[in-house]
Amino acid sequence: MEDMYKIDLQDNQPTNAYNEESVENRVDEKGDLRQNQDLMSKKTKKTFLIICSVAVLAGVLTGFGAFKLKNKNGAGQIVQNVTIEDASKVKNGDVFGVADKDTFADSATGYIEKGGVEGEGSHKLLREGGESQTVALTSSIVDLDKLVGTEVKLYGETHKAEKAGWFMDVGRVEVLNVDAQAPLQTLD
């Protein structure tokens, strides 16, 4: 409180420490302070925008690079048109589905027949060894109807089966023999 009042030595009268002159000085100081805050605010905004721009650009470039790398490795490329127009035009050595066979962890060789295994799958792959070796098949990539009656090597992903011993979602088919015969199925 003592700082608020000063005694004017000439008049011996107490005066307010915050006289008009000091108030004007404080306004000027605050005005300068506001200008400095505005400058800081502009610098901060500019820095923030630059950092955000760099982050967005880095994200776009990373995504583009990953896309290019994936395509360079061949993953996800389709070898041939997945809808086989005419089954009579299928030849030994034809490949349908995804180009990279390493994309799929599972493979099986056998004879394709229409109809699943006890309601599982749309087709089945008959293999040597009897019914216990039969694979129930489904595919959203390859039209298996056009490959019925052929010997093939399938690449795909195994899914949990309820009735079949093995249930596979086919992603790639290599035709081995278009004139194949079904293997003898023995009762287990």
C-alpha positions as CSV (number, residue, x, y, z in Angstrom):
1,M,0.0,0.0,0.0
2,E,2.9,2.3,0.7
3,D,4.0,2.2,-2.9
4,M,0.6,3.5,-4.1
5,Y,1.1,6.8,-2.5
6,K,4.1,9.0,-2.7
7,I,4.6,12.2,-0.8
8,D,5.3,15.2,-2.9
9,L,8.2,16.9,-1.1
10,Q,7.5,20.3,-2.5
11,D,3.8,20.5,-1.5
12,N,3.9,18.0,1.3
13,Q,0.8,16.5,-0.2
14,P,0.4,12.8,-0.8
15,T,0.0,12.0,-4.5
16,N,-1.1,8.9,-6.3
17,A,1.9,6.9,-7.6
18,Y,0.0,6.1,-10.7
19,N,-0.2,9.6,-12.0
20,E,-1.3,10.4,-15.6
21,E,2.3,10.2,-16.9
22,S,3.0,6.8,-15.5
23,V,-0.4,5.6,-16.8
24,E,0.5,6.7,-20.3
25,N,3.9,5.0,-20.0
26,R,2.2,1.8,-18.9
27,V,-0.3,2.0,-21.8
28,D,2.6,2.4,-24.2
29,E,4.4,-0.5,-22.6
30,K,1.3,-2.6,-22.8
31,G,0.8,-1.6,-26.4
32,D,4.4,-2.6,-27.2
33,L,3.7,-5.8,-25.2
34,R,0.6,-6.5,-27.3
35,Q,2.5,-5.9,-30.5
36,N,5.2,-8.3,-29.3
37,Q,2.5,-10.9,-28.4
38,D,0.9,-10.4,-31.9
39,L,4.3,-11.0,-33.5
40,M,4.9,-14.0,-31.3
41,S,1.4,-15.2,-32.2
42,K,2.1,-14.8,-35.9
43,K,5.5,-16.5,-35.6
44,T,3.9,-19.4,-33.6
45,K,1.1,-19.7,-36.2
46,K,3.5,-19.7,-39.1
47,T,5.7,-22.3,-37.3
48,F,2.7,-24.5,-36.6
49,L,1.5,-24.3,-40.2
50,I,4.9,-25.3,-41.5
51,I,5.2,-28.2,-39.1
52,C,1.7,-29.4,-40.1
53,S,2.4,-29.1,-43.8
54,V,5.6,-31.1,-43.4
55,A,3.8,-33.8,-41.5
56,V,1.1,-34.1,-44.1
57,L,3.6,-34.2,-46.9
58,A,5.6,-36.9,-45.1
59,G,2.5,-39.0,-44.6
60,V,1.5,-38.7,-48.2
61,L,5.0,-39.6,-49.4
62,T,5.2,-42.6,-47.0
63,G,1.8,-43.9,-48.2
64,F,2.8,-43.4,-51.9
65,G,6.2,-45.2,-51.3
66,A,4.5,-48.1,-49.6
67,F,2.0,-48.4,-52.5
68,K,4.8,-48.4,-55.0
69,L,6.8,-50.9,-53.0
70,K,3.8,-53.2,-52.8
71,N,3.3,-53.0,-56.6
72,K,6.9,-53.5,-57.3
73,N,6.9,-56.8,-55.4
74,G,3.9,-57.9,-57.4
75,A,1.6,-58.5,-54.4
76,G,-2.0,-58.0,-55.3
77,Q,-1.6,-58.2,-59.0
78,I,-4.0,-60.4,-60.9
79,V,-2.4,-62.8,-63.4
80,Q,-5.3,-63.3,-65.7
81,N,-8.9,-62.2,-65.8
82,V,-10.5,-64.0,-62.9
83,T,-13.6,-64.7,-64.7
84,I,-12.8,-67.5,-67.1
85,E,-14.9,-66.8,-70.2
86,D,-14.9,-70.3,-71.7
87,A,-13.9,-73.5,-69.9
88,S,-12.9,-75.1,-73.2
89,K,-10.2,-72.4,-73.6
90,V,-8.4,-73.3,-70.4
91,K,-5.0,-74.9,-71.1
92,N,-2.4,-76.8,-69.1
93,G,-0.1,-74.2,-67.5
94,D,-2.7,-71.4,-67.2
95,V,-2.7,-69.4,-64.0
96,F,-5.7,-67.6,-62.6
97,G,-5.9,-65.3,-59.6
98,V,-3.3,-63.4,-57.7
99,A,0.2,-63.3,-59.4
100,D,2.3,-63.9,-56.3
101,K,1.9,-67.4,-55.0
102,D,3.9,-66.5,-51.9
103,T,1.0,-64.3,-50.8
104,F,-0.8,-67.5,-49.7
105,A,0.5,-69.7,-47.0
106,D,-1.4,-72.9,-48.0
107,S,-1.4,-74.9,-51.1
108,A,-2.9,-78.2,-52.3
109,T,-3.0,-80.3,-55.5
110,G,-5.9,-82.3,-56.7
111,Y,-9.0,-82.6,-58.9
112,I,-11.8,-79.9,-58.7
113,E,-15.3,-81.1,-58.4
114,K,-18.5,-79.1,-58.1
115,G,-20.3,-79.2,-54.7
116,G,-18.8,-78.6,-51.3
117,V,-18.2,-81.0,-48.4
118,E,-21.4,-81.5,-46.4
119,G,-22.6,-77.9,-47.2
120,E,-19.2,-76.2,-46.7
121,G,-17.8,-74.5,-49.8
122,S,-19.0,-74.3,-53.3
123,H,-16.5,-76.9,-54.7
124,K,-14.1,-79.5,-53.4
125,L,-10.6,-80.7,-54.2
126,L,-10.3,-84.4,-54.4
127,R,-6.9,-85.7,-53.4
128,E,-5.2,-89.1,-53.1
129,G,-5.9,-90.8,-49.8
130,G,-9.7,-90.8,-49.7
131,E,-12.4,-88.5,-48.3
132,S,-10.3,-87.5,-45.3
133,Q,-7.9,-85.7,-47.7
134,T,-10.7,-83.8,-49.5
135,V,-10.6,-80.0,-49.3
136,A,-13.7,-77.8,-49.3
137,L,-13.2,-74.8,-51.5
138,T,-14.5,-71.3,-51.9
139,S,-13.2,-68.3,-53.9
140,S,-14.1,-64.7,-54.4
141,I,-11.2,-64.3,-56.8
142,V,-11.4,-67.2,-59.2
143,D,-14.4,-68.7,-60.9
144,L,-14.0,-72.4,-59.9
145,D,-17.0,-73.5,-62.0
146,K,-14.9,-73.1,-65.1
147,L,-12.2,-75.4,-63.7
148,V,-14.4,-78.3,-62.7
149,G,-12.8,-81.5,-64.0
150,T,-9.3,-80.3,-64.1
151,E,-6.2,-81.2,-62.0
152,V,-4.9,-78.0,-60.4
153,K,-2.5,-76.7,-57.8
154,L,-4.4,-74.2,-55.5
155,Y,-3.0,-71.5,-53.3
156,G,-5.1,-70.0,-50.7
157,E,-5.9,-69.4,-47.0
158,T,-7.2,-72.0,-44.7
159,H,-10.3,-71.2,-42.7
160,K,-12.0,-72.9,-39.8
161,A,-14.3,-75.7,-41.0
162,E,-17.2,-77.2,-39.1
163,K,-17.6,-80.4,-41.1
164,A,-14.9,-80.6,-43.7
165,G,-11.4,-81.7,-42.7
166,W,-9.9,-78.7,-44.5
167,F,-11.6,-75.5,-45.8
168,M,-9.7,-73.2,-48.2
169,D,-10.4,-69.8,-49.7
170,V,-8.6,-70.0,-53.1
171,G,-6.6,-67.0,-54.3
172,R,-4.5,-68.6,-57.1
173,V,-5.0,-71.6,-59.4
174,E,-2.4,-73.2,-61.6
175,V,-3.9,-75.6,-64.1
176,L,-1.9,-78.9,-64.3
177,N,-4.0,-81.1,-66.5
178,V,-7.3,-80.2,-68.2
179,D,-8.0,-83.9,-69.1
180,A,-7.6,-85.2,-65.6
181,Q,-9.6,-87.9,-63.9
182,A,-10.8,-87.8,-60.4
183,P,-8.7,-89.9,-58.0
184,L,-10.4,-93.0,-56.5
185,Q,-12.1,-92.1,-53.3
186,T,-12.0,-94.9,-50.7
187,L,-14.2,-95.0,-47.7
188,D,-12.4,-94.2,-44.5
